[in-house]
Amino acid sequence: MNRQYHKWHSTSLDREMELLVFGHGGARVIVFPTSCGRFYDWENREMIKTLEHHIDQGWLQVFCVDSVDFESWWNTDAHPRDKAARHLAYHKYVIDEVLPFTKKLNDNDFVIALGASMGAYHAANITFRFPESFNRCVAMSGPYDFAQMSGPYNIFSWINDYNDDSITECNPVPFIKAADTKRLDKLKNVELIFPMGATDPLHEGNQLLSEALKDKEVPHAFHTWDGFAHDWPYWQEMVLHYIGGDGTR
């Protein structure tokens, strides 16, 4: 399998950023790591091995990006306003730097946002904000509503009682509820797929997202898996179901 390592100074984030590339062609897949994860996590957790056949066949070229979670939502010393600003700067890095870089290596126009857990949040949030940049979003076991996810998991109390327009930009369920027609029309062209375990405490937030999308008449595939299903072996199975299809199972 073709594997490349790349590193550059991000102007959007004013820091060094690293990424790994796997494959030689096919749909461009932007992979976001789990909470505070690194660009090598999917390789270390054998997710890349799971997709090896797809990659070797030239169906997918996978770009595993780094995160700045410790500088944004997981920075417990920062004000929520500053957390959101750093998160939105990360989006600028992906849109303005990573995507053009992937296009230079591979001119395939089909782009997939992919992630699990916190990575699913990243994949969904950036797809909702920039629907013209993605054709499919596969977001596995993700948190999508700040209020809901802070209930079962106190570590997700990222904003407490604070809110502003920047926070809404980063909060998928309220963001979809507030989205204008122009954005929603673009989002209707994206294949949205988000599987979630039935007993995962984040399941309710996925239901809220599905309801918000239904209210806005945005097609999507929300699938409930048996049990908790919030771990790497489940995500290995999920990714093979959903990476190349329409969300059916």
C-alpha positions in Angstrom: 0.0 0.0 0.0 1.3 3.4 -1.0 1.9 5.5 2.2 3.1 9.1 2.4 3.9 11.4 5.3 3.5 15.1 4.9 4.1 18.1 7.2 3.8 21.8 6.8 3.3 25.1 8.7 -0.4 25.9 8.6 -1.1 29.6 8.1 -4.7 29.0 9.3 -3.5 27.7 12.7 0.0 29.2 12.9 1.6 25.8 13.8 3.0 22.7 12.2 0.5 20.2 11.1 1.1 16.6 10.0 -0.9 14.1 7.9 -0.7 10.6 6.4 -1.8 9.6 2.9 -2.7 6.1 1.9 -3.4 5.0 -1.7 -2.9 6.3 -5.2 -6.4 7.2 -6.4 -10.1 7.1 -6.1 -12.5 9.1 -3.9 -10.6 11.4 -1.6 -11.3 10.5 2.1 -10.6 13.0 4.8 -10.3 11.1 8.1 -10.6 12.9 11.4 -9.1 11.2 14.6 -11.0 10.6 17.8 -10.7 12.9 20.8 -7.4 14.7 21.0 -6.1 12.1 18.5 -3.3 12.2 16.1 -2.9 11.7 12.3 -1.6 8.2 12.9 -4.4 6.9 15.0 -6.4 5.2 12.2 -3.2 3.4 11.1 -2.4 2.3 14.6 -5.9 1.1 15.3 -5.9 -1.0 12.0 -8.7 1.1 10.4 -6.4 1.6 7.4 -5.8 -2.2 7.2 -9.6 -2.6 7.3 -9.8 -0.4 4.2 -6.7 -1.9 2.5 -8.5 -3.6 -0.3 -10.4 -0.5 -1.2 -7.2 1.5 -1.1 -5.1 -0.9 -3.1 -7.9 -1.2 -5.8 -7.7 2.6 -6.2 -11.3 3.1 -5.0 -10.2 5.3 -2.1 -7.3 7.6 -1.3 -7.2 8.2 2.5 -5.9 11.4 4.1 -5.5 11.1 7.9 -5.4 14.6 9.4 -4.2 15.8 12.8 -6.4 17.5 15.3 -6.1 20.5 17.6 -8.7 19.3 20.1 -6.3 20.1 23.0 -6.3 23.7 21.8 -10.0 24.0 21.3 -12.8 22.0 23.0 -10.5 20.0 25.3 -8.7 23.2 26.5 -10.3 23.4 29.9 -8.6 26.7 30.7 -10.0 28.5 27.6 -13.3 30.5 27.4 -15.9 28.8 25.2 -15.6 31.7 22.8 -11.9 31.0 22.3 -12.5 27.3 22.0 -14.9 27.9 19.2 -12.5 30.3 17.5 -9.8 27.7 17.5 -12.1 25.0 16.2 -13.3 27.2 13.4 -9.6 28.0 12.5 -9.2 24.2 12.3 -12.0 24.1 9.7 -10.2 26.8 7.8 -7.1 24.7 7.8 -9.0 21.7 6.4 -10.9 23.7 3.8 -8.2 26.1 2.6 -5.1 23.9 3.0 -5.9 20.2 3.3 -8.5 19.9 0.5 -6.3 21.9 -2.0 -3.4 19.7 -1.1 -5.4 16.5 -1.7 -6.6 17.9 -5.0 -3.0 18.3 -6.2 -2.3 14.6 -5.5 -5.6 13.4 -6.8 -8.1 15.2 -9.1 -11.0 12.9 -8.2 -13.9 15.2 -7.4 -15.7 12.9 -5.0 -14.8 13.8 -1.4 -15.8 11.9 1.8 -15.6 13.2 5.4 -15.1 10.3 7.8 -14.6 9.8 11.5 -15.6 8.0 14.7 -16.6 9.5 18.0 -15.0 13.0 18.2 -13.8 12.4 14.6 -17.5 11.9 13.7 -18.3 15.2 15.2 -15.6 16.8 13.2 -16.7 15.1 10.0 -20.4 16.1 10.5 -19.7 19.7 11.6 -17.4 20.6 8.8 -19.7 18.9 6.2 -22.7 20.9 7.6 -20.7 24.2 7.4 -19.2 23.5 4.0 -21.6 21.1 2.1 -20.2 22.2 -1.2 -16.9 20.7 -0.3 -18.1 17.1 0.4 -20.1 14.4 -1.4 -20.5 12.0 1.5 -20.1 12.1 5.3 -19.7 8.9 7.3 -19.9 9.9 11.0 -19.8 6.9 13.4 -20.8 7.1 17.0 -20.5 10.9 17.2 -21.7 13.6 19.6 -23.8 16.2 17.8 -25.6 18.3 20.4 -23.6 20.1 23.2 -26.5 20.1 25.7 -27.3 16.4 25.2 -23.8 15.1 25.3 -22.8 17.0 28.4 -25.5 15.1 30.4 -24.1 11.6 30.3 -20.5 12.9 29.9 -19.4 15.8 32.1 -16.2 16.0 30.0 -18.3 17.2 27.2 -19.3 20.3 29.2 -17.5 22.5 26.6 -19.6 25.6 26.8 -21.5 25.4 30.1 -24.2 28.2 29.8 -22.3 30.3 27.3 -23.6 30.7 23.7 -23.1 32.9 20.7 -23.1 32.7 16.9 -19.7 31.0 16.8 -20.8 28.3 19.3 -23.9 27.6 17.1 -21.6 27.2 14.1 -19.8 24.4 16.0 -23.0 22.8 17.5 -24.5 20.5 14.8 -28.1 20.2 16.0 -28.7 23.9 16.6 -26.7 24.7 13.5 -29.0 22.6 11.3 -32.1 24.1 13.0 -30.8 27.6 12.2 -29.5 26.8 8.7 -30.9 28.9 5.7 -32.4 27.5 2.6 -29.3 28.0 0.5 -27.1 25.9 2.8 -29.8 23.3 3.2 -30.1 22.9 -0.6 -26.4 22.3 -0.8 -26.5 19.8 2.1 -29.3 17.8 0.3 -26.7 16.9 -2.3 -24.5 15.2 0.3 -24.9 11.6 1.4 -25.2 11.8 5.2 -24.6 8.6 7.1 -24.4 8.3 10.8 -24.5 4.9 12.6 -24.8 4.7 16.4 -25.0 2.0 19.1 -28.5 1.6 20.7 -27.1 1.8 24.3 -24.5 4.5 23.6 -25.3 7.5 25.8 -24.9 9.7 22.7 -27.7 7.9 20.9 -30.2 10.6 21.9 -28.1 13.3 20.3 -28.1 11.3 17.1 -31.9 11.1 17.3 -32.0 14.9 17.8 -29.8 15.4 14.7 -32.0 13.0 12.6 -35.1 14.9 13.7 -33.5 18.3 12.9 -32.6 17.0 9.4 -36.0 15.6 8.8 -37.6 18.9 9.8 -35.5 20.6 7.2 -36.2 17.8 4.6 -32.5 16.8 4.3 -32.1 13.2 3.3 -29.9 11.2 5.6 -29.2 7.6 6.8 -29.3 7.2 10.6 -28.7 3.6 11.7 -28.9 2.1 15.2 -26.6 -0.8 15.9 -27.1 -3.3 18.6 -25.4 -2.6 22.0 -22.9 0.1 22.8 -21.0 -0.2 19.5 -18.6 2.6 20.5 -15.2 1.1 19.9 -12.7 0.3 17.2 -13.9 -3.2 16.3 -17.4 -1.8 15.7 -16.0 1.0 13.6 -14.0 -1.4 11.5 -17.3 -3.2 10.7 -19.2 0.1 10.2 -16.7 1.7 7.9 -16.9 -1.3 5.5 -20.7 -1.0 5.4 -20.9 2.7 4.7 -17.7 4.0 3.1 -18.8 3.1 -0.4 -22.6 2.8 -0.3 -25.7 4.8 0.2 -26.1 4.1 3.9 -28.1 0.8 3.6 -27.2 -2.0 5.9 
